[in-house]
């Protein structure tokens, strides 16, 4: 999608600080981190949100999860723990309409936040 921020990042039109990537997914540091480790994992194809995933996207979420595990290893949080979050829609504060998963870690993540 030509006007999508994350599609432009995948295309290399907008710079990002890469953490890891696979054939179908890309992981990069969030520009407004909410934890010491805050990485976004996105599919390289455009899907607006988790609410739009259907059977035609077979394997896409699997690949995102496997890449998140690799990121957790690279960032040193796999053993201590990390959180994976999908936000869906405006009430969940989804600010970029492209499917993305937040990987947060590097400190104790209390619930509820705050």
N, C-alpha and C positions, 0 to 999 in steps of 0.2 A: 504494500500500500504506500503510495508515493508521499503522503503527508504524515505518515506515522513516525514518531520520534524513534522508536525502537527499531523499525524497519530501516531507517536511515543509519542507525548505529550498526546494524548487521551489515549493511551495504558498505560501510566505511566512510559514509558521507559526513557523519558526526563522530568525533573522536570519543573513545571510551578507554578505560583502563581494564584490559582483559585479565581474567583470572584463569579461565580454561574454556575450551570449546570442543564440541564433537561435530560430527557431520551435520547434525540437525538442530543443535542447541548451542547457545553462547552464554557465558557467565562473565559478568563484569561488576566492578565496584559501584555501589550506589553513591550518587553525588551528595546525598543528604543522609549520611549513615545514622541509624538509630541504635547501633551497638558497635562495639569495637570491630567486629566482623559483620559487614552488611553487604551481601553480594546479591545481584539480581540474576536469575537464570531464566532465559527466554528461548522460545522456539525461533528458528531462523525463518519460518514462514509466518505470515500474519494470521493470527486468530485473536479476535477482540478480547475475549475473557474466558475464564474457566466455564462460564455458563454456556458458551457456544461450542464446547468440545462435543464431538459426536463420533460415531464409529469410523468415519473416514479419517480421523486423526490417529488411528491405531499406531501405537508405539511412541507417539510424541511425548506424552506425559512420562512414560517409562524412561525415555532418553533424558528428559529433564531431571528426573529423580536420580538416575545414575550419574549425571554430571554434577548434581548437588552433592552426592556422596564424595566424588573426587575433589570438589571444592572444599568440602569439610576436611578432608585429608590435607590438602594443600595449605589450608588456613590454620591447621592444628586444633580444630574444635571437634573432630569426629568422636574422640573418646570422652571429652568433658561434656559434650552435648550441644545441640543447636536447634533452632526452631526454623521450620519451613512454613511460609504463609502465602496463600493466594488471596488477594483482595478481589472482590467482584462488585462492581458498581460504585456509584457515587457515595452512598452511605457508608461503604467500607473504605472510603478515601482512595479509590483506584483513580490515580491521576493520569495514567497513560493507558489508553485503550488498546493494549496489546498484551496478550497473556504473559504474565511474569510471576515468578515465584521468588519471594524474599528468603534468603538464608541469613539468619541472625545468630550470632554467638560471640564468644570471647568474654562473657560475663554471665552471672546468674540472671536469667530472664524470668523475673517474678510475674505472676498472674493474679489479679489483673495488673496491667502495666501502670506505672506511676507511682 
